[in-house]
């Protein structure tokens, strides 16, 4: 009996084991109060002798979540990664080969306020109801550039500007302002187009939910900027123009004269953003542009390739389109009245690649709401022959051709990379697309405060000026001058749909340490 009692004392009972476990937990809490909670042990089953620390139980679901996130980030098809500004090397501060083009300035220069000016002007197309957006744009360009250079403005409207519009604008500008009206010949339907047919085509685009496709004024604006703005009487005396849109923003100080630098470097056309067009807006544009190039026996000078789809890109796009077609049959179709109006209308016209020498359009274009260009390029016989052919196709009405792909494809056919300048140092935003460079190291000169003369409240203008006085930090390979970028959206260079890579390809490629 004594032996059995002695053995029983040595064999741990469930109750005794639990007591020891609780004692160990209690000691752990006393030893490390912060970690004591996680060291408490819990049983795997009721009445079981097996227990594990609470911390391990809590860690398991966290590890699962981390693993899922890692798999998602590494997925090549993840759009979220493509849109993340921190994914990979920031493209906005990588160096591009200067084989054909390089920045006119890196960082800030002392503005040459007394240097000769080019024969140039800002061109603004606007209506009276856009006054607030126009003032936003004028204030921005005056603050960051024209307060030193005082270039004139040409305002154009298909109607008449009212006196309030003129008075307010002239209070904000430091250069001369001219006011012009666009004639019906430049703005309306051409003689060879039946207005009823054109209006019907525009209405169908609206019914098909094509962006701006249902807006008659938008079609007229695109055609005007494609083939007529440079013919307006107020622009005849100018050699250069800088397009200024309502509701745009500049983020960096531009302390040199871009017109003079374009002249010195023998440039024809300048851009700051290149993006892809919506495919449904221009299904046939490349057919006609390619036909013009072929008809006139034009050989590429190296820029046309920027707008041509690479074979591997074409295969990838066609595969995605096939997948999209499979999924479309499960989607709710358009309303029956639209489908009944013209059977098959919602499908894009078939295009024979052989008719374009096997080339297809990659949808890239220079975003023309900002452009600085020689007006004699647009006035040339070659450009006007190009526009006439495109215009006669009816694409400005039957489709929604923008002036941006028209200007870009004409440049691709008639110019080379050496004729184009990328204003990478310009910070610019229109709608939800922006490019804003990093500031250049050791090249940020002291900033002169700017009194916006229409602001009577001294506190208000000082606060606004103080905002721009606190510009972003400099970064290696930065090119900007006192830039302060909006942070609510990702730079276009880091987004899917940017055509920076296509420009870099024709401009000479990215610089590497071996080529610098």
Secondary structure as GFF3:
##gff-version 3
##sequence-region A 1 516
A	DSSP	alpha_helix	2	10	.	.	.	ID=ss1
A	DSSP	alpha_helix	14	31	.	.	.	ID=ss2
A	DSSP	alpha_helix	33	39	.	.	.	ID=ss3
A	DSSP	beta_strand	41	43	.	.	.	ID=ss4
A	DSSP	beta_strand	51	53	.	.	.	ID=ss5
A	DSSP	alpha_helix	54	74	.	.	.	ID=ss6
A	DSSP	alpha_helix	79	83	.	.	.	ID=ss7
A	DSSP	three_ten_helix	91	93	.	.	.	ID=ss8
A	DSSP	beta_strand	120	125	.	.	.	ID=ss9
A	DSSP	three_ten_helix	128	130	.	.	.	ID=ss10
A	DSSP	alpha_helix	131	141	.	.	.	ID=ss11
A	DSSP	pi_helix	142	146	.	.	.	ID=ss12
A	DSSP	alpha_helix	147	149	.	.	.	ID=ss13
A	DSSP	beta_strand	152	157	.	.	.	ID=ss14
A	DSSP	alpha_helix	163	172	.	.	.	ID=ss15
A	DSSP	beta_strand	177	181	.	.	.	ID=ss16
A	DSSP	alpha_helix	184	187	.	.	.	ID=ss17
A	DSSP	alpha_helix	195	207	.	.	.	ID=ss18
A	DSSP	alpha_helix	216	227	.	.	.	ID=ss19
A	DSSP	three_ten_helix	229	231	.	.	.	ID=ss20
A	DSSP	three_ten_helix	233	235	.	.	.	ID=ss21
A	DSSP	beta_strand	240	243	.	.	.	ID=ss22
A	DSSP	beta_strand	248	250	.	.	.	ID=ss23
A	DSSP	alpha_helix	258	264	.	.	.	ID=ss24
A	DSSP	beta_strand	269	271	.	.	.	ID=ss25
A	DSSP	beta_strand	274	276	.	.	.	ID=ss26
A	DSSP	three_ten_helix	279	281	.	.	.	ID=ss27
A	DSSP	alpha_helix	285	295	.	.	.	ID=ss28
A	DSSP	three_ten_helix	304	307	.	.	.	ID=ss29
A	DSSP	alpha_helix	311	328	.	.	.	ID=ss30
A	DSSP	alpha_helix	336	341	.	.	.	ID=ss31
A	DSSP	three_ten_helix	353	356	.	.	.	ID=ss32
A	DSSP	beta_strand	364	366	.	.	.	ID=ss33
A	DSSP	beta_strand	372	374	.	.	.	ID=ss34
A	DSSP	alpha_helix	375	379	.	.	.	ID=ss35
A	DSSP	alpha_helix	381	392	.	.	.	ID=ss36
A	DSSP	alpha_helix	395	398	.	.	.	ID=ss37
A	DSSP	alpha_helix	403	414	.	.	.	ID=ss38
A	DSSP	three_ten_helix	417	419	.	.	.	ID=ss39
A	DSSP	beta_strand	420	422	.	.	.	ID=ss40
A	DSSP	beta_strand	428	430	.	.	.	ID=ss41
A	DSSP	beta_strand	433	435	.	.	.	ID=ss42
A	DSSP	beta_strand	439	440	.	.	.	ID=ss43
A	DSSP	alpha_helix	458	469	.	.	.	ID=ss44
A	DSSP	beta_strand	474	475	.	.	.	ID=ss45
A	DSSP	three_ten_helix	492	494	.	.	.	ID=ss46
A	DSSP	alpha_helix	500	507	.	.	.	ID=ss47
###
